[in-house]
Amino acid sequence: MREMFLGEYIRQERLKQAITQERLCAGICEPITVSRMENGKQMPSYGRVRAFLQRLGLPDERFYALLSKHESEVKALEDEIRADVIRFERASAEDRPCIRAAGLQKLAELEALTEPDDRIARQYIIARRVTLGKPDGPYPPEERLEMLMDALRLTVPNIDLDQIDLGLYSMEETTLLNQIAITYSQMGQPPKAADIYRQLLRYVQKHYSDGMSRYAGKLTLVACNYAHELYKLGRYDDALKVAELGRKACVEYAHYQFLPLLLHLMGECFFRRGDADRCKEYYRDAYCLYKVIGDEHDRRLLEKDIAEHLGLTFPF
């Protein structure tokens, strides 16, 4: 009964959005798999069902499935790798090699468990490998970009970076697009990065509007990165508008991870516009939040900006 309900739920939402079976499963599986699921004759893998729900812009936290022993092992290993990646991104340069080695070892174990035709799992492996890097350090930006595009094309084979908002994406696919934009920025191409973020922000706002409480983290991430690229391009008014959108989403949906970064960036924009009082106001709020959450790295960067731009030291 649960499989019938889930299949019918996906079918109704798919038809409501006028999305064909072929479009929903493009790059993931054959349309016959979706048809069988909607008719209650087959339950695809956990990863595929989650991707279908996310591509439809539907919340997936209510989806429960009895996993096979194999899928359970894969999911547990993915959760461990995800935790390693978070630790790696927050770690100091001295601690990163040890975390990288542990993460790469788990990726090798996951790869051994992955079926050759499981494009979603292969995509996950490549994306995490890009983040962790090689055993001796990070990948060069050009190689990183090539790997990210290869990973995205596994499930979105006809991706066009000039027409991103015309597609349907899972959360992993939007994460890859975000990483691709970051890489273009690292390669000294902020206009290209900003254009990807512009399209990605529009997609997230439109596609996840009914479930924004679930996807608010994605919106605030993209808004923060987009505003930063606009700032680098000297488009301070536009950067402020996007940053304010992200700030409001942080508050409305109680998703505060990127709030201090957004406030810091808004202070920078006001400084560039010659408004020292507003700059001081946003710097003060960002500093307090950095201190509360224990983000010493960004707090020190802000202290430097405060000294250089305002000639002050905190508190002020």
VOMIDO-310816 format. One record per atom (N, C-alpha, C): x, y, z; residue number from 1; atom name. Coordinates in steps of 0.2 Angstrom, whole numbers. Layout:
N
      x      y      z  resi  name
      X      Y      Z   NUM    CA
...
//
This chain:
316
      x      y      z  resi  name
      4     -6      0     1     N
      0      0      0     1    CA
      4      6      0     1     C
     10      6      4     2     N
     14     12      4     2    CA
     17     13     -3     2     C
     19      8     -6     3     N
     22      9    -13     3    CA
     17     12    -18     3     C
     11     10    -17     4     N
      5     12    -22     4    CA
      4     20    -20     4     C
      4     21    -14     5     N
      3     28    -12     5    CA
      9     33    -14     5     C
     15     31    -14     6     N
     20     35    -16     6    CA
     20     36    -23     6     C
     19     30    -27     7     N
     19     31    -34     7    CA
     13     35    -37     7     C
      7     35    -34     8     N
      2     39    -35     8    CA
      3     46    -34     8     C
      6     47    -28     9     N
      8     54    -26     9    CA
     13     57    -31     9     C
     18     54    -33    10     N
     22     56    -38    10    CA
     19     57    -45    10     C
     14     53    -47    11     N
     11     54    -53    11    CA
      6     60    -53    11     C
      3     61    -48    12     N
     -2     67    -47    12    CA
      2     73    -48    12     C
      8     73    -44    13     N
     12     80    -44    13    CA
     15     81    -51    13     C
     17     75    -54    14     N
     20     76    -60    14    CA
     15     79    -65    14     C
      9     76    -65    15     N
      4     78    -70    15    CA
      2     85    -69    15     C
      2     87    -62    16     N
      0     94    -60    16    CA
      5     99    -63    16     C
     11     97    -63    17     N
     16    102    -66    17    CA
     18    101    -74    17     C
     14     96    -77    18     N
     14     95    -84    18    CA
     21     93    -86    18     C
     24     88    -82    19     N
     30     85    -83    19    CA
     30     78    -85    19     C
     33     76    -91    20     N
     32     70    -93    20    CA
     37     65    -89    20     C
     35     58    -90    21     N
     39     53    -87    21    CA
     46     54    -89    21     C
     47     55    -96    22     N
     54     55    -99    22    CA
     58     61    -96    22     C
     55     67    -95    23     N
     58     72    -92    23    CA
     60     71    -85    23     C
     56     69    -81    24     N
     57     68    -74    24    CA
     63     63    -73    24     C
     63     58    -77    25     N
     69     53    -76    25    CA
     75     54    -80    25     C
     75     59    -84    26     N
     81     60    -89    26    CA
     87     59    -85    26     C
     92     55    -88    27     N
     98     54    -85    27    CA
     99     50    -79    27     C
     93     48    -76    28     N
     93     44    -70    28    CA
     91     36    -72    28     C
     86     35    -76    29     N
     83     29    -77    29    CA
     79     29    -83    29     C
     76     23    -86    30     N
     72     23    -91    30    CA
     65     25    -89    30     C
     61     28    -94    31     N
     54     30    -92    31    CA
     50     24    -89    31     C
     51     18    -92    32     N
     47     12    -89    32    CA
     48     11    -82    32     C
     53     13    -79    33     N
     54     13    -72    33    CA
     49     17    -68    33     C
     48     23    -71    34     N
     44     28    -68    34    CA
     37     26    -69    34     C
     35     23    -74    35     N
     29     20    -76    35    CA
     27     15    -71    35     C
     32     10    -70    36     N
     30      4    -65    36    CA
     29      7    -58    36     C
     33     12    -56    37     N
     33     15    -49    37    CA
     26     18    -48    37     C
     24     22    -53    38     N
     17     25    -53    38    CA
     11     20    -53    38     C
     12     14    -56    39     N
      7      9    -56    39    CA
      8      4    -50    39     C
     12      6    -46    40     N
     13      1    -40    40    CA
     16     -5    -42    40     C
     20     -6    -47    41     N
     23    -13    -49    41    CA
     30    -13    -48    41     C
     33     -8    -46    42     N
     40     -8    -44    42    CA
     42     -2    -40    42     C
     47     -3    -35    43     N
     49      2    -31    43    CA
     57      4    -33    43     C
     58      9    -36    44     N
     65     11    -38    44    CA
     70     11    -32    44     C
     76     12    -33    45     N
     80     13    -27    45    CA
     79     19    -23    45     C
     81     19    -17    46     N
     81     25    -12    46    CA
     83     32    -16    46     C
     89     31    -19    47     N
     92     37    -22    47    CA
     88     40    -28    47     C
     85     35    -32    48     N
     81     37    -37    48    CA
     75     41    -35    48     C
     71     38    -30    49     N
     65     41    -28    49    CA
     66     48    -25    49     C
     71     48    -21    50     N
     73     55    -18    50    CA
     74     60    -24    50     C
     78     58    -29    51     N
     79     62    -35    51    CA
     73     64    -38    51     C
     68     60    -39    52     N
     62     61    -42    52    CA
     58     66    -38    52     C
     58     65    -32    53     N
     54     70    -27    53    CA
     57     77    -28    53     C
     64     77    -27    54     N
     67     84    -27    54    CA
     67     87    -34    54     C
     67     83    -40    55     N
     66     86    -46    55    CA
     59     89    -47    55     C
     54     86    -43    56     N
     47     89    -43    56    CA
     46     95    -38    56     C
     52     96    -35    57     N
     51    102    -30    57    CA
     47    100    -24    57     C
     47     93    -22    58     N
     43     91    -17    58    CA
     47     89    -11    58     C
     45     90     -5    59     N
     49     88      1    59    CA
     50     80      2    59     C
     56     78      3    60     N
     58     71      3    60    CA
     59     69     10    60     C
     58     73     16    61     N
     59     71     22    61    CA
     54     66     25    61     C
     48     66     21    62     N
     42     62     23    62    CA
     43     55     20    62     C
     48     54     15    63     N
     48     48     12    63    CA
     52     43     16    63     C
     49     37     17    64     N
     52     32     21    64    CA
     52     25     16    64     C
     57     22     17    65     N
     57     15     13    65    CA
     61     10     17    65     C
     59      4     15    66     N
     62     -2     18    66    CA
     68     -3     14    66     C
     74     -1     16    67     N
     80     -2     12    67    CA
     83     -9     12    67     C
     85    -12      6    68     N
     89    -18      6    68    CA
     95    -17     11    68     C
     98    -23     12    69     N
    104    -23     16    69    CA
    110    -19     12    69     C
    110    -20      6    70     N
    115    -16      2    70    CA
    114     -9      2    70     C
    108     -7      1    71     N
    106      0      1    71    CA
    107      3      7    71     C
    106      0     13    72     N
    107      2     19    72    CA
    114      3     21    72     C
    119     -1     18    73     N
    126      0     19    73    CA
    128      6     15    73     C
    126      7      9    74     N
    128     12      5    74    CA
    126     19      8    74     C
    119     19     10    75     N
    117     25     14    75    CA
    121     27     20    75     C
    123     22     24    76     N
    127     23     30    76    CA
    134     26     28    76     C
    137     23     23    77     N
    143     25     21    77    CA
    143     32     18    77     C
    138     34     14    78     N
    137     41     11    78    CA
    136     46     17    78     C
    132     44     22    79     N
    131     49     28    79    CA
    138     50     32    79     C
    142     45     32    80     N
    149     46     35    80    CA
    153     50     31    80     C
    153     49     24    81     N
    157     53     20    81    CA
    155     61     20    81     C
    148     62     20    82     N
    145     68     21    82    CA
    148     72     27    82     C
    148     68     33    83     N
    151     71     39    83    CA
    158     73     38    83     C
    162     68     35    84     N
    169     70     34    84    CA
    170     76     30    84     C
    166     77     24    85     N
    167     83     20    85    CA
    165     89     24    85     C
    160     89     28    86     N
    159     95     33    86    CA
    165     96     37    86     C
    167     91     40    87     N
    173     92     45    87    CA
    179     95     41    87     C
    180     92     35    88     N
    186     94     31    88    CA
    185    102     29    88     C
    179    104     27    89     N
    178    111     25    89    CA
    179    116     31    89     C
    178    114     37    90     N
    178    118     43    90    CA
    185    117     46    90     C
    189    112     44    91     N
    196    111     47    91    CA
    201    116     45    91     C
    206    116     50    92     N
    212    120     48    92    CA
    216    117     43    92     C
    221    120     40    93     N
    225    118     35    93    CA
    229    112     38    93     C
    231    112     44    94     N
    235    107     47    94    CA
    231    100     48    94     C
    224    101     49    95     N
    220     95     50    95    CA
    217     92     44    95     C
    217     96     39    96     N
    214     93     33    96    CA
    217     87     30    96     C
    224     86     29    97     N
    226     80     26    97    CA
    224     73     30    97     C
    223     73     36    98     N
    220     67     40    98    CA
    213     66     38    98     C
    209     71     38    99     N
    202     70     36    99    CA
    201     68     29    99     C
    205     71     25   100     N
    205     70     18   100    CA
    206     62     16   100     C
    212     60     20   101     N
    213     53     19   101    CA
    208     48     21   101     C
    205     50     27   102     N
    199     46     29   102    CA
    193     46     24   102     C
    192     52     22   103     N
    186     53     17   103    CA
    187     49     11   103     C
    193     49      8   104     N
    195     46      2   104    CA
    195     38      2   104     C
    197     36      8   105     N
    196     29      9   105    CA
    189     26      9   105     C
    184     30     12   106     N
    177     29     12   106    CA
    174     29      5   106     C
    177     34      2   107     N
    174     35     -5   107    CA
    176     28     -9   107     C
    182     26     -8   108     N
    184     20    -12   108    CA
    180     14    -10   108     C
    178     13     -3   109     N
    174      8     -1   109    CA
    167      9     -4   109     C
    164     15     -5   110     N
    158     16     -8   110    CA
    158     14    -15   110     C
    163     16    -18   111     N
    164     14    -25   111    CA
    164      7    -27   111     C
    167      3    -22   112     N
    167     -4    -23   112    CA
    159     -7    -22   112     C
    155     -3    -18   113     N
    148     -6    -17   113    CA
    143     -3    -22   113     C
    146      1    -27   114     N
    141      4    -31   114    CA
    140      0    -38   114     C
    134     -1    -40   115     N
    133     -4    -46   115    CA
    135      0    -52   115     C
    137     -3    -57   116     N
    140      1    -63   116    CA
    135      6    -66   116     C
    128      4    -66   117     N
    123      8    -69   117    CA
    120     13    -64   117     C
    123     13    -58   118     N
    120     18    -53   118    CA
    123     25    -54   118     C
    120     29    -58   119     N
    123     35    -60   119    CA
    123     40    -54   119     C
    117     40    -50   120     N
    117     44    -44   120    CA
    122     43    -39   120     C
    124     37    -38   121     N
    129     35    -33   121    CA
    136     38    -36   121     C
    137     36    -42   122     N
    143     38    -46   122    CA
    144     46    -46   122     C
    139     49    -47   123     N
    139     57    -46   123    CA
    141     59    -39   123     C
    138     56    -34   124     N
    139     58    -27   124    CA
    147     57    -26   124     C
    150     51    -28   125     N
    157     50    -27   125    CA
    161     55    -30   125     C
    160     57    -37   126     N
    164     62    -40   126    CA
    164     68    -37   126     C
    158     70    -35   127     N
    157     77    -32   127    CA
    161     77    -25   127     C
    160     72    -21   128     N
    164     72    -14   128    CA
    171     72    -16   128     C
    173     68    -21   129     N
    181     68    -22   129    CA
    183     75    -24   129     C
    179     78    -28   130     N
    182     85    -30   130    CA
    183     89    -24   130     C
    178     89    -19   131     N
    179     93    -13   131    CA
    185     91     -9   131     C
    186     84     -8   132     N
    191     82     -4   132    CA
    198     83     -7   132     C
    198     82    -14   133     N
    204     83    -17   133    CA
    208     76    -18   133     C
    214     77    -21   134     N
    218     71    -21   134    CA
    222     69    -15   134     C
    225     64    -14   135     N
    229     62     -8   135    CA
    234     67     -6   135     C
    237     71    -11   136     N
    242     76    -10   136    CA
    240     83    -10   136     C
    233     84    -11   137     N
    230     91    -10   137    CA
    225     92    -15   137     C
    222     98    -16   138     N
    216    100    -20   138    CA
    218     99    -27   138     C
    213     98    -31   139     N
    213     98    -39   139    CA
    214    105    -41   139     C
    218    106    -47   140     N
    218    112    -50   140    CA
    211    114    -52   140     C
    210    121    -53   141     N
    203    123    -55   141    CA
    200    120    -61   141     C
    205    120    -66   142     N
    203    117    -73   142    CA
    201    110    -72   142     C
    205    106    -69   143     N
    203     99    -68   143    CA
    197     98    -63   143     C
    196    102    -59   144     N
    190    102    -54   144    CA
    184    103    -58   144     C
    184    108    -63   145     N
    178    110    -67   145    CA
    177    104    -72   145     C
    182    101    -75   146     N
    180     95    -79   146    CA
    177     90    -75   146     C
    179     88    -69   147     N
    176     83    -65   147    CA
    169     85    -63   147     C
    168     91    -61   148     N
    161     93    -59   148    CA
    156     92    -65   148     C
    158     94    -71   149     N
    154     94    -77   149    CA
    153     87    -79   149     C
    158     82    -78   150     N
    157     75    -79   150    CA
    152     72    -75   150     C
    152     74    -68   151     N
    148     72    -63   151    CA
    141     74    -65   151     C
    140     80    -67   152     N
    133     83    -68   152    CA
    130     80    -74   152     C
    134     78    -79   153     N
    132     75    -86   153    CA
    130     68    -85   153     C
    132     65    -79   154     N
    129     58    -78   154    CA
    122     58    -78   154     C
    119     63    -75   155     N
    111     63    -74   155    CA
    108     69    -78   155     C
    112     74    -80   156     N
    109     79    -84   156    CA
    114     79    -91   156     C
    113     74    -95   157     N
    118     74   -101   157    CA
    118     80   -105   157     C
    112     83   -106   158     N
    112     89   -111   158    CA
    112     96   -107   158     C
    115     96   -101   159     N
    116    102    -98   159    CA
    118    108   -102   159     C
    115    114   -102   160     N
    117    120   -105   160    CA
    118    125    -99   160     C
    124    127    -98   161     N
    125    132    -93   161    CA
    122    139    -94   161     C
    120    140   -100   162     N
    117    146   -102   162    CA
    109    146   -102   162     C
    106    140   -100   163     N
     99    139   -100   163    CA
     98    134    -94   163     C
    101    136    -88   164     N
    100    131    -82   164    CA
     93    131    -80   164     C
     90    137    -80   165     N
     83    137    -77   165    CA
     78    134    -81   165     C
     79    131    -86   166     N
     74    127    -90   166    CA
     74    120    -88   166     C
     79    117    -84   167     N
     79    110    -82   167    CA
     76    108    -76   167     C
     76    102    -74   168     N
     74     99    -68   168    CA
     80     96    -64   168     C
     81     98    -58   169     N
     87     96    -54   169    CA
     85     93    -47   169     C
     89     88    -45   170     N
     89     86    -38   170    CA
     93     90    -34   170     C
     93     89    -28   171     N
     97     93    -23   171    CA
    105     92    -25   171     C
    107     86    -27   172     N
    114     85    -28   172    CA
    116     89    -35   172     C
    111     89    -39   173     N
    113     92    -46   173    CA
    113    100    -45   173     C
    109    103    -40   174     N
    110    110    -39   174    CA
    116    111    -35   174     C
    118    107    -31   175     N
    125    107    -27   175    CA
    130    107    -32   175     C
    130    103    -37   176     N
    135    103    -42   176    CA
    136    109    -46   176     C
    130    112    -48   177     N
    129    119    -52   177    CA
    133    124    -47   177     C
    131    124    -41   178     N
    134    129    -36   178    CA
    142    128    -36   178     C
    144    122    -36   179     N
    152    121    -36   179    CA
    155    123    -43   179     C
    151    122    -48   180     N
    154    124    -55   180    CA
    155    132    -55   180     C
    150    135    -52   181     N
    150    142    -52   181    CA
    156    145    -48   181     C
    157    141    -42   182     N
    163    143    -38   182    CA
    169    142    -41   182     C
    170    137    -45   183     N
    176    135    -49   183    CA
    177    140    -54   183     C
    172    143    -58   184     N
    173    148    -63   184    CA
    175    154    -59   184     C
    173    156    -53   185     N
    175    162    -50   185    CA
    183    161    -48   185     C
    185    155    -46   186     N
    192    153    -44   186    CA
    196    154    -50   186     C
    193    153    -56   187     N
    197    153    -62   187    CA
    197    160    -65   187     C
    195    165    -61   188     N
    195    172    -63   188    CA
    190    174    -68   188     C
    184    170    -68   189     N
    178    172    -72   189    CA
    172    173    -68   189     C
    172    179    -64   190     N
    166    181    -60   190    CA
    160    182    -64   190     C
    160    185    -71   191     N
    154    186    -74   191    CA
    150    179    -76   191     C
    154    174    -78   192     N
    151    167    -79   192    CA
    149    164    -72   192     C
    152    165    -67   193     N
    150    163    -60   193    CA
    143    166    -59   193     C
    143    173    -59   194     N
    137    177    -58   194    CA
    131    175    -62   194     C
    132    173    -68   195     N
    127    171    -73   195    CA
    124    164    -71   195     C
    128    160    -69   196     N
    126    153    -66   196    CA
    122    154    -60   196     C
    124    158    -55   197     N
    120    160    -49   197    CA
    114    163    -50   197     C
    114    168    -55   198     N
    107    171    -57   198    CA
    102    166    -59   198     C
    104    162    -63   199     N
     99    157    -66   199    CA
     97    152    -60   199     C
    102    150    -56   200     N
    101    145    -51   200    CA
     97    148    -45   200     C
     97    154    -44   201     N
     93    157    -39   201    CA
     86    158    -41   201     C
     85    159    -48   202     N
     78    160    -50   202    CA
     75    153    -50   202     C
     79    148    -52   203     N
     76    141    -52   203    CA
     74    139    -45   203     C
     78    140    -40   204     N
     77    138    -33   204    CA
     71    142    -30   204     C
     70    148    -32   205     N
     64    152    -30   205    CA
     58    150    -33   205     C
     58    148    -39   206     N
     52    146    -42   206    CA
     50    139    -41   206     C
     55    134    -41   207     N
     54    127    -41   207    CA
     52    125    -34   207     C
     55    128    -29   208     N
     54    126    -22   208    CA
     50    130    -18   208     C
     46    134    -22   209     N
     42    139    -18   209    CA
     37    136    -13   209     C
     34    130    -15   210     N
     29    127    -10   210    CA
     33    123     -4   210     C
     39    122     -5   211     N
     42    119      0   211    CA
     49    122      3   211     C
     48    129      3   212     N
     54    133      4   212    CA
     57    132     11   212     C
     53    130     16   213     N
     56    128     23   213    CA
     60    123     22   213     C
     59    118     18   214     N
     64    112     17   214    CA
     70    114     13   214     C
     70    119      8   215     N
     75    121      4   215    CA
     78    127      5   215     C
     76    131     11   216     N
     79    137     12   216    CA
     86    138     12   216     C
     89    132     15   217     N
     97    132     15   217    CA
    100    133      8   217     C
     97    130      3   218     N
     99    131     -4   218    CA
     98    138     -6   218     C
     93    141     -5   219     N
     92    148     -7   219    CA
     97    152     -4   219     C
     98    152      3   220     N
    102    156      6   220    CA
    110    155      4   220     C
    111    149      2   221     N
    118    148      0   221    CA
    119    151     -7   221     C
    114    150    -12   222     N
    115    153    -18   222    CA
    115    161    -18   222     C
    110    163    -14   223     N
    110    171    -13   223    CA
    117    173    -11   223     C
    120    170     -6   224     N
    126    172     -3   224    CA
    131    172     -8   224     C
    132    167    -12   225     N
    137    166    -17   225    CA
    136    171    -23   225     C
    130    172    -25   226     N
    128    176    -30   226    CA
    130    184    -28   226     C
    128    186    -22   227     N
    129    192    -20   227    CA
    137    194    -20   227     C
    140    189    -18   228     N
    148    189    -17   228    CA
    151    191    -24   228     C
    148    187    -29   229     N
    151    188    -36   229    CA
    149    195    -39   229     C
    143    197    -37   230     N
    140    204    -39   230    CA
    145    209    -36   230     C
    147    208    -30   231     N
    151    213    -26   231    CA
    158    213    -30   231     C
    161    207    -32   232     N
    167    207    -35   232    CA
    167    211    -42   232     C
    161    211    -45   233     N
    160    214    -51   233    CA
    159    222    -50   233     C
    158    224    -44   234     N
    157    231    -43   234    CA
    150    233    -43   234     C
    145    228    -44   235     N
    138    229    -44   235    CA
    135    229    -37   235     C
    137    235    -33   236     N
    135    235    -26   236    CA
    128    235    -25   236     C
    124    239    -29   237     N
    117    239    -27   237    CA
    113    232    -29   237     C
    115    229    -34   238     N
    113    223    -35   238    CA
    115    218    -30   238     C
    121    218    -28   239     N
    123    213    -23   239    CA
    119    214    -16   239     C
    118    221    -15   240     N
    114    222     -9   240    CA
    107    219     -9   240     C
    104    220    -15   241     N
     97    217    -16   241    CA
     97    209    -15   241     C
    102    206    -18   242     N
    102    199    -17   242    CA
    104    196    -10   242     C
    108    200     -7   243     N
    110    199      0   243    CA
    104    200      4   243     C
    100    205      3   244     N
     94    206      7   244    CA
     89    200      6   244     C
     88    198      0   245     N
     84    192     -1   245    CA
     86    186      3   245     C
     93    185      3   246     N
     96    180      7   246    CA
     95    181     15   246     C
     96    187     17   247     N
     95    188     24   247    CA
     88    187     26   247     C
     83    189     22   248     N
     76    188     24   248    CA
     74    181     24   248     C
     77    177     20   249     N
     76    170     20   249    CA
     79    166     26   249     C
     85    169     28   250     N
     88    166     34   250    CA
     83    167     40   250     C
     80    173     41   251     N
     76    175     46   251    CA
     69    171     46   251     C
     66    171     40   252     N
     60    168     39   252    CA
     59    161     40   252     C
     65    158     38   253     N
     65    150     38   253    CA
     69    148     44   253     C
     72    152     48   254     N
     76    150     54   254    CA
     82    146     51   254     C
     85    148     46   255     N
     91    145     43   255    CA
     97    150     43   255     C
    101    150     48   256     N
    105    155     50   256    CA
    113    154     48   256     C
    114    148     44   257     N
    121    147     43   257    CA
    125    152     39   257     C
    121    155     34   258     N
    125    160     30   258    CA
    123    168     32   258     C
    119    168     38   259     N
    117    175     40   259    CA
    123    180     41   259     C
    128    178     45   260     N
    134    182     46   260    CA
    138    184     40   260     C
    138    179     35   261     N
    142    181     29   261    CA
    138    186     25   261     C
    131    185     25   262     N
    127    190     21   262    CA
    128    197     24   262     C
    127    197     31   263     N
    128    204     34   263    CA
    135    207     33   263     C
    140    203     33   264     N
    147    205     32   264    CA
    147    208     25   264     C
    144    205     20   265     N
    145    207     13   265    CA
    141    213     12   265     C
    135    214     16   266     N
    131    220     15   266    CA
    135    226     18   266     C
    138    225     23   267     N
    143    230     26   267    CA
    148    232     21   267     C
    151    227     18   268     N
    156    229     12   268    CA
    153    233      7   268     C
    147    231      5   269     N
    143    235      0   269    CA
    142    242      2   269     C
    139    243      8   270     N
    138    250     10   270    CA
    144    254     11   270     C
    150    251     13   271     N
    156    255     13   271    CA
    158    257      6   271     C
    157    253      1   272     N
    159    254     -6   272    CA
    155    260     -9   272     C
    149    260     -6   273     N
    144    266     -8   273    CA
    145    272     -4   273     C
    150    272      1   274     N
    151    278      4   274    CA
    147    279     10   274     C
    143    274     13   275     N
    139    275     18   275    CA
    142    271     24   275     C
    146    275     28   276     N
    150    272     33   276    CA
    145    270     39   276     C
    140    274     41   277     N
    136    272     46   277    CA
    132    265     45   277     C
    130    264     39   278     N
    126    258     38   278    CA
    131    252     38   278     C
    137    254     35   279     N
    143    249     35   279    CA
    144    247     42   279     C
    145    251     47   280     N
    147    250     54   280    CA
    141    246     57   280     C
    135    247     55   281     N
    129    244     58   281    CA
    129    236     56   281     C
    131    235     50   282     N
    131    228     47   282    CA
    137    224     50   282     C
    143    228     50   283     N
    149    225     52   283    CA
    148    223     60   283     C
    145    227     64   284     N
    143    225     71   284    CA
    139    219     72   284     C
    134    219     68   285     N
    129    213     68   285    CA
    133    206     66   285     C
    137    207     60   286     N
    140    201     58   286    CA
    146    199     63   286     C
    149    204     66   287     N
    154    202     71   287    CA
    151    198     77   287     C
    146    200     79   288     N
    143    197     85   288    CA
    141    190     83   288     C
    138    189     77   289     N
    136    182     75   289    CA
    142    178     74   289     C
    147    180     71   290     N
    153    176     70   290    CA
    156    174     77   290     C
    156    178     82   291     N
    158    177     89   291    CA
    154    171     92   291     C
    147    172     91   292     N
    142    167     94   292    CA
    143    160     92   292     C
    144    160     85   293     N
    144    153     82   293    CA
    152    150     82   293     C
    156    154     84   294     N
    163    152     85   294    CA
    167    152     78   294     C
    165    156     73   295     N
    168    156     67   295    CA
    174    161     67   295     C
    180    159     70   296     N
    186    163     71   296    CA
    189    165     65   296     C
    189    161     60   297     N
    192    163     53   297    CA
    189    169     50   297     C
    182    169     49   298     N
    179    175     46   298    CA
    178    181     51   298     C
    178    179     58   299     N
    178    185     62   299    CA
    185    189     62   299     C
    190    185     61   300     N
    197    189     60   300    CA
    197    193     53   300     C
    194    190     48   301     N
    194    193     42   301    CA
    190    200     43   301     C
    184    199     46   302     N
    180    205     48   302    CA
    184    210     52   302     C
    188    208     57   303     N
    191    213     61   303    CA
    196    217     56   303     C
    199    213     51   304     N
    204    217     47   304    CA
    200    222     43   304     C
    194    220     40   305     N
    190    225     36   305    CA
    188    231     40   305     C
    186    230     47   306     N
    184    235     51   306    CA
    190    240     52   306     C
    196    237     53   307     N
    202    242     54   307    CA
    203    246     48   307     C
    203    242     42   308     N
    205    245     36   308    CA
    200    250     33   308     C
    194    249     34   309     N
    188    253     31   309    CA
    186    258     36   309     C
    186    257     42   310     N
    183    262     47   310    CA
    188    264     52   310     C
    194    261     52   311     N
    199    263     57   311    CA
    197    262     64   311     C
    193    257     65   312     N
    191    255     72   312    CA
    193    248     74   312     C
    192    247     80   313     N
    192    240     83   313    CA
    186    239     87   313     C
    184    232     87   314     N
    178    230     90   314    CA
    179    230     98   314     C
    175    232    102   315     N
    168    234    101   315    CA
    168    242     99   315     C
    163    244     95   316     N
    162    251     94   316    CA
    155    253     94   316     C
//
